[in-house]
Amino acid sequence: MTLNVLQDLRSSLGPVRDQGRRPTCLSFAASAVHEQARTDPDPLCVEWLFYHAAQRAGTGPREGTTIPDTRHILYDLGQPLESIWPYNGLPPSPTAWRPPAGVAALFRCGSDACGADLANIRDALDRSRPVVLALFVSGAFTAATTWLRTGAEIVLPNDSEPIDRQRGHAVVAVGHGRLGSENLILVRNSWGSAWGASGHAWVRDTYLSRRLFGGFSISEGEGDVLQSDAGGIDARARVG
């Protein structure tokens, strides 16, 4: 069966990265879309965004963060370049986890909520805006033996696993297409290039429609209105 690619933004984003064994997926996803909006090859500081989102929530380096806190930091504080505070895949000591002092250049941005509406997500993608997605994942994301390979692409399987609200995870929607009669979204993960096809995989709408609980894209400029609700009862679920 042929995969019909209708939009593919992979080439407009920087290299896929690996979050390691830390609950930083949302900060990686948000940083990737912020970088793409800036059209600047220099990566933005994931550790900074994660730290300040955690500080706003009153949590530490071993807990995930939420969409509202992350969007607030992007708009209100911003991010420096990655070189200011390089990311380490190993969990830091809570007592030593502190940002560097005297950071001058911070890049801010507004964001637009997409919620869990797949039509809104496709609309953003068609306007060349990748979308941060928050969803409750299942074994489909980790069981490589169940993945469908079509050419150089990977399509994740659907499943009937119950929703586990302890398995919140963030990815970036970077494209959409069709496989036969099925609609799919192309996602970029933060588990390194060994996951999926060079860090990317296609996910069926039928999988996302019951697991997706929030999403947002980056809008240009510092005057955009920050919306605090990503949509639905799970908007403040922690993802890592």
N, C-alpha and C positions, 0 to 999 in steps of 0.2 A: 504494500500500500504506500502510495506516494505522499510525502509530507508537503503541503502547500504553504510556503512561508509568505505571510502577508505583510509583516513588518519585522525588522531585525535591527536593533540598535547596538548590538554587541560591540561593533567597531568604534562607537563613540564613547565608550567607557574605558577606563584604565585596566590594567591587568587584574585578573581574579586573585584575591588574597585568601589567606587561611587564618581564621580566628583562633586556631589551636583549641586547647581545652578550657576556654573561657566563655562566659555568657554575653558576648559582645556582638552578636549577629546584627542586631538593630543598628548599632553604631557603624558597623561596616557597610550595611545597606544604605543608610542615610548619607554616609560620607561619599559613597560611590555616585549617588544621584546628585549630590551637591557639587562634586568635582565635574560631572558631566555638564551641569548647568553653567559652571564657570568657564567651560571650554579651555581649561588650563591643564597641562599635563602634570603639574606638581600635585602629588597626593595631599589630602587634608588629614589632620591629626585625629585618628580614631580614638586613641586613648583619652584625649582631651574631651571629646564629645561624650564618651562613656562615663568618664569621671564626673563631669558636671551634671549629666542626667541623673546619675546615682546620688550625687550630693543634693540635688533638688528633691529627690524622693526620700532622702534620709537613709539610703541603703549603702552597701559597700561593694567591693570589687568581685564578690562571688555570687551576686544576684543579678538577674536580668533587668532591663530597663523598659520603660513604656513609650508608646508613640507620643502621647501628649507631652511628656517630659523632654523627649528628644526634639520634638518640633519647637518647643519653647526655647531650648538652648540654641538651636540653629538661628532662631529669629532674634532672641534677646541678647545673646552673648556672642555667638559665632564660633568659628573654628580657626586655629592657626594651621600652618603647614605641618605635615607629618614630621619633618626634621626637628621641630621644636620639642617633641616628646615621642620618640620612636616607639612603635608598638612592640610588646613582648608577648609571645604566645603562652608564656608561663604565668600562672596566677601570682599577682604581687602580694607582698605582705600588707595587710590593711594599715599598719602603723607607718609604713614607708611610702604609701601610695599618695603622692602629692604632685601637682603640676609644677612646672618650672615657674619661677617668678619673672616679672618684667616682660611678659609677652606683649608685643606692640601690635602686630598686624593680625587682626581677626576678621574673617570673612563671614558675613551674615547673609541670611536669605529667608524669605517667606516660604510658605508651603500651602498646598491646596489638598484638602481631604478628598480621597476617593472612596472612603469607606470600604465596603465589601461588594460594591457594584461593579461587576465585570465589564459592563458596557462603558462605564466611566473610565475604567482602567484602559480599555482598548482605545477610547477616544484620546486619552493622554498619550498613549504610545504612538498613535497616528499623528500626533503633534510633536513627535520626537522627544517626548518627555518620559524617561523611565520612571517606574513607580515602585516605591517601597511597599512590600506586602507583608503582613503579619498573619500567620496561619498556625493551626495546630497540626503538626506533621504526624505521620505514621511511619510504619516500617517501609513504606514505598520509597522513602528518601534514603534509606540505608541498605536495603536488600538489592544489591546490584544484579543478582541472578534473576530477578524478576523484571528488569528493565527491558524495554523493547528497543532494539537497535534498527534504525532506518537510515541507511547510508552512513554519514558521519554524525548523525544526531541520536539523542537518547530521549525516549518517551517514557515517563514514569507510569506505572500501572495504577488503575483505580483499585479501591479495596473497600471492604465493609467493616474495617476496624472502628470501634467506638471512639468518639472524640475524647482525647486525654488533654485536659486543660493545663497540665503540667508540662506539656511538650510544645509550648509556644516557640516559634522560630520566625525569623525575618529573612526574606530574600528580596531580590530586585526583579520586577517584571521588565524584560528588555525586548519583548516581541510577542507576536501572536500569529496563529496560522490555523490550518485545518488538516486533519488526518481522516480521510473519508468523510463521514458525516459529523465528526466530532470537532468541536472548537478546542483549541489549546492555547496556553500562555507559555512563553519561553521565560524561564527564570534563571537568574544568576545567583549562585550560592556563595558562601564564604567559608567553604571547607576545602579550599585548594583546588588546583587544576585537575587533580586525579578524580574528583567527583564528577559524575555525569560525563558530558563531552566537553573537556577543558573547562570544567566548572559550571556548565550550563545543562539544563534539561527542559523538556517540554512537559507541561502538566495539564491534564484534562480539566475542562470546566466543571465536569461532574465531580472531580476531586476537590477543586477549589471552592465550589459553591457551598459546601457544607463545612469547610474547614477555615475559610478566610474570615478574619474578624477585623481587619483594618488595612488602610493603605493611604499613602500620600505621595505627591510629587512635589518637586521644587519649582517655585515661581521666582522670577527675576526681581531684583531690587530689594531694598530694605524697608519699603513702605507697605508691603503686603500685609493684609490682615491675618493674624495667626488664629487659626481655628483650633480649639482645644479638644474637640471630640472627633476621634477617628471613626466613629460610627458603632453603635450597638453596645450591649452590656459588657462586652469583652474589650472595649477600647483601651482600658487601663491594665489589661493583662500583661504580665512581664514576659518578655521574649529574650532568649539567650542562645 
